[in-house]
Amino acid sequence: MHTKTNKNIWHIIIGGTIGNLTEWYNFLLYGYLASIISQLFFPTQNTLLSLTLAFTVFAISFFVRPFGGILFGWIGDTYGRQRALVISLIMMAVPTFLIGCLPTYQTIGIASPLLLCVFRICQGLSAGGEHTGSAVYVAEYAPPTRRALWVSTVPTSAALGVLISSTTALLLVNSFSPEQLLSWGWRVGYWIGTLLCLISIFLRISLPETPNFQKIQHKKLNKRFPISTLIKNPTTRKNLLIVFCLASSWGVFYQVLFIWMPTYLTHIQHFNRNIGLQVNSWCILLFACLIIGVGFFADYIKRKYILFFSCIAMIVLAYPLFTLLSSGNLLKVYIAMGIFTVIFSLYLPTAFVCMVEAFNTEIRYTGLSFGFNVGLAIFGGTCPLIMTWLIEVTGNNSAPAFYMIAAAIVALLTTWHIHDKRGEPI
């Protein structure tokens, strides 16, 4: 399994992660264009209300992710990882293209936001099986002594997808006049996403099935519902809870720092929209570079130590860093976001490889996908709404820090119960 040529290794890593990059680009483009989409599909006299409605649809697409996790977990654990990953890309490509062609509220009325919601739900189902499926695929090919490094390529590809999405939004804002952007310019981002999906499908069709799945493939023919095995077994239930808690904190950190932050800087701190996207793009680029490095060291350093340090750093520094973010000074914003990015880059790849290792081969795709996406849906999907609500209720622009601190405490307590499988076969 580990005597493959470098060409085959790169084929597996690129093929396994390319769809993940594509899916995150398409899934999160909506968040970056939320201020534009809110005007076109949810027009009201109150700008904040329109934005809230747009983010409500964003949250709904997160809520269906666990169902996507169950669906693609079943496909992946029963019929194969490669097949599940190809289907998930097809399910992302179709609604992405349709959103790019969708008439606005002014043209077809209430049907417009309703169809937008339906297409976002389809994207959410697809995303529910892609990120975790990519991790399972790569992990099952990785050498035990390099598993964290290999698995770190998955969140790295996700970060690159987010970066490309954020950068595309920035280019659209700079390339078109406000009138052109509202008229048709925003659609270009979705057409680019459709093209990325088609390229990714082409690359992924030729991928081989993982050796782990091939070993248990004959057993799955008579065992078609891995979710029932997952829930009935006390050990897997405990591991499911660990994955849920780690993913919940992940969802809060990711949403606040890389999805909601441009909106915060633009609408709350009143920076130019370009500035908000620029800060975001630079920090995601830094994040993508750091993840690989942390993944490398997580194969040599006890993973609990890395997680403990990142959680404690978040608890101690979240509020002071948000004070810098709300200072109105661009340099302080960059400093705060840079420190936040370093802290989160320690947490994410380390937590992710621990989540992948939590389940055995027969239920790995389902267990990881379901636990991860439930946590992400409940706490990640609602995060933009909660952040906005906290600021409105408290009148404190740094109030979101308290939510991040709570998430870090949950992750810190969960870390005590992780079984570190560094260097062990899975």
N, C-alpha and C positions, 0 to 999 in steps of 0.2 A: 504493500500500500504506500510505503514511503520511499520507494526506489524510482519514482516517476522522474522523467526529465523535467528540466526547468520550464520547457514549453508547456508541458501538461499541467504543471503546478500553476503557472500563470493563467492557463485556460480555465482551470477550476476556480481560481480566486476572482479573476475578472468576470467570468461567466456567472459565478455565484453572486457577485456584488453589483454588477452593472444594472440589474433590474431594481435593486434597492436604491441606487442613486436616482434612477428614473422615477420610481414611485414617490420618493420623498420630494423630488422637484415638483411633480404634479400635485401631490397632496397638499403641500404647503404654499404653493403659488397663490392659492386663494387667500391665505392669511396676509401675505404681503400686498395683495391688491384689494384688501378688505375695504379701505376707505373709498376706492373707486367702485367696487361691486355694490357697496351699501347705497351709493347714489343711484345706480342703474337698476337694481333689483328690489331695493327697499326704500324708495324715496319717501321721506317725511319732512316736516318743517323742522324737526329736532334732529340735528346731525348726530348727536350722541345716541339717540334712539335708533336711528338707521344703522349706526355702527354696531349697536348691541344686537339688533336683529341679524345682521350679517354674521356676527360671531356666534349667535345661537345656532345657525346652520353649520358653522364650523364645529361647534360642540357636538351636534347631532352626528356628524360624520365620524367623530371619535367614539361616540357611544355604540356604533355598530361594529367597531373594530373587533370586540370579543367574539361576535358572531362570525366574522371573517376568520378569526383565529380558530374557532371550532371547525368551520367548513374546510379551511385549507389544512388544518391539523389532521382532520380525518382523511383528506386526500393524500397528504404527505406521509402519514403513518400507515396507510392502507395500500396506496397505489404507487407511492414513490415521491421522493423529495423533488426530483427534476420535473416531474409532471405538474406538481402543485405550483412550482415556481413559474412555469410557462403560462399556466391558466391564470395565475394572479396578474401577470402582465397584460394579458388580453383583456381582463376585466378592468384594468386601469386605462388602457388605451381608448376604449370605446367611449366612456363617459367624459374623458378629457377632451376628445374631439367634439363631442356634443355640447359641452359647456362653451367651447370656443365658437360655436355656431349659434348659441341660444339667443333668441330675441329678448330684449329688455322689457321691463315693466311698462314702459311707455308704448310698446308695440302690441303686446298680447296680454297686458294686465296681470292679474293674480296668477295666471298659469306660469308666468316667467319665474317667480321665486319658488313656486311649487316644483317645477321641473328642475330648477337648480338644486333644490334639496334632494330630489331623487338621484340626480347624478352624483352629488356629493356622498350620498349613502353608498352608491356603487363603488366609489373611490375608497370609502372607508372600509368596506368589506374586503376589497383587494389589498389594501395596506395592512389589514389585520393578519394576513398570511405571508406577506413578503419579507418584512424586516427580520422577523424571527426565523422564517424559513431559510433565508440566506445564511443566517448564523448557524443553523443546524447543518446545512449543507457543507459549509466551509469547515466547521468544527469536526465533522465526521471524516474529513480527509486529512486534518491537521495532525502532525506528529504530537504526541502528548507533551513533549518538552517545548513545543512552540505553539501550543493551542491558543494562548492568550494573544500572541502576536497575530496569528492567522485570523482569529475572531475579531480582533480590533480593526481589520480591514472593512468589516461590515458597518460599524458606526462611522468609520472614516468615509466610506462611500455615501452614507446617509448625510454626513456633514457636507460633503462635496455637492450632493444633491440640493441641500438647503442653500449652500453658497451660490450655486448656479441659479437657483430659484430667486434668491435675494438679489443677485447681480442682474438677472434678467429684468426683475421689477425696476431696479435702478436705471437700467438702460432704457426701458420703456418710458420711464418718467422723463429722462433727459432727451430722448429721441423724438418725442411727439409733443405738440402743443397740448395744453389742457383740453381743448376741444377735440383734437384728434384722439387723445387718450380715452376720453369718454365715449367717443363715437365708435372707434374700432381698434385703436392701438392696443388696448388691454388684451384683445383676443389673440394677438401674435404670440404671447407667452404660452397660451394653451395649444396653439398649433405647433410650436416648437416642442412642447411636451409630448404631443402625439407622435412626432417624428422620432423622439428619443425612445418611446415605447416600441416602435416598429424595429428600430436598430437593436434594442435589447432583446426582443423576442428572437430575432435572427441569430444573435450570439448564443442565446440560451438553449435553443432547440438541440444543438449538437452536444450538450453537456452529458457526461455519463452519470449513471446512478451511483450513489455513495456505497462503499463497501459495507458499511454497517447495515444499511437497509437491505442490501442483497442477501446478507446472512439470515435476516429474519423474515424475508419476503414471503416464504411459504406459510409461515404462521399466521400472517395477516389475512389470508384468504378466508379463514373461518372466524376472524375476530375484527369486526368492522367498526366498532364503536370505542375507540381508545379513551374518549371522554369519560365513559362509565368506569373504566379501570382507574383512571386518574382520581375520580372522586371517592371511590369505594375504599382505596388503600390508604391507611393512616399515614404512612411515610410519604407517599406522593402528595397527600393533602397538605402536610406540613411544608413540603418543598414548594407546593403551589402558593402557599401563603407567603413564603420567603420571596418568591419571584414577584408576587403581587405588590409587596411592600417596597422592594427595591425599585420596581417599575413605576410605582406611584410617585416616589421621590424624584426619579428620573424625569417623569412627565412634568412635574412642577418646575424643576430646574430648566429643562429644555424649553418649555413654553415661555417662561418668564424671560430668559436670557436671549433666545434666538428667534422667537415667533412674535411674542407680544411687545418686545422692546422697541421696534421701530414705531409702533403705534403709540407707545408711552412717550417716546422722545418727541414725536410729532404733535400729538393731541394734548398731552399733559404738560410737557416741558416746552412746547411751542418752538422746537427746532424746525428748520426747513425739512420737508419730506426727504430730500436728497441726503441730508446729513444723517437722518435716522437710518436710512438704508446703507449708507457708507460705513457707519460704525458697525452695523450688523455684519456686513460682508467681510470686513477686516477681521472681526473677532471670530467668525466662523472659519475663515482661512487659518487663523492661528489654532483654532480648536482641532481642525482636521489634521494639522501637522503634529500637534501634541498627542493625539489619541494613539497614533502608531508607536510613538516613543514610550508611552505608558504601557501599551500592550506588550512591548518588548520586555520591559522591566518586570511586568506582572508574571512573567514566566520564571523569574529569578528571586523575586521578593515575595514574602508571604502576603497574599492578597488582602487578608483582613487588615494588615497594617496600613496598606494604601487606602482602603475604604475608611478606616477609623480616622486617619489624618484628614481626608477630604471632608468628611462629615463635620468634624470638630471645627475645621477652618470655615466651613459655611455657616455654622452656628455662631461663631465669634465675629465674623466679618460681614455678614449679610447686611445688617442695619447700617454700619458705617459706610459701606460701599453704596447703598441706596441713597444715603445722604449726599454722597458725591454726585450720584446720577441726577439728583434733584437740585443741584447747585446752580444749574444754568450755564456752567462753564464747560466748554467742549473738551478741553484737555482733561479735566477731572472725569468727564464721562468716559473718555478713552481709557484712563487709568483704572476706573472702577470696573468697566467691562473686561479689561484685560485680566485683572485679578480674578474676577468671577469665572472667566474662561479657563484659567489655569486650574482653579479648584475643581470645576466640573469635569475637566479633562482627566483628572485623577480618578474621579468617581465612575464615569461612564464605562470605559472599556473593562475596568476591573469588575464592576457589578455585572456587566453583560456576560463575560465568560463564566462567572459563577452561576448565572441563571441558566446558561446553556448546559452546564455540567450537572444541573440539579436532577435531571430525569434520565432514565435508561432509554435505549434505542426505540423500543416498542411504542413509547408514548411521548418521546422527546418533542416532536413537532407540535403535537396537541398541547402538551403541558406548558411549554415555553410560550406558544402563541396565545393560549387562553389566559394564563396568569399575567403575562406581560401586557396584553391588550386591555384586560379588565382594569388594571392599575392605571394604564395610560388614559383609558376612556374616562374613568371617574375623576381622576385628579388632573390629568393633562388636558383633556377636552374642555373642562370647565374653567381652567386656569385664567384665560383672558377675561372671562366674565367676572370671576371672583376678584381678580386684580383691580379691574375697573370699579367694582362695587366697593372694595375696601377703601379706595381713595375717595370715592363719593361719600361714604358713611363717616369716615374719620377726618376727612379734610387734610390728611397727611400724605404727601406724595411719596413718602418712604414706607408706607404701611405694607406694601407687598413683601417687604423683607421678613415680616413676622410669619407669613405663610411659608416662605423658603426655609426659615429656621425650624418651623414645625416639621417640614418634610425631611430636613437633615436629621432631626432627632429620631424620626421613624426609621430612617436608613441606618443610623448609628445603632439603635437597639436591635434591628434585624441582623446586622452584621455578626453579632455574637452567635447566631444560630446557623451560620453558613458552614457547610462542610467543604473545606478547600481541597480540590482534587488536582492541584498543581502537579504536573508530571505523571499523573495516573491515566490509564486508558479509560475511555468512557463507552 
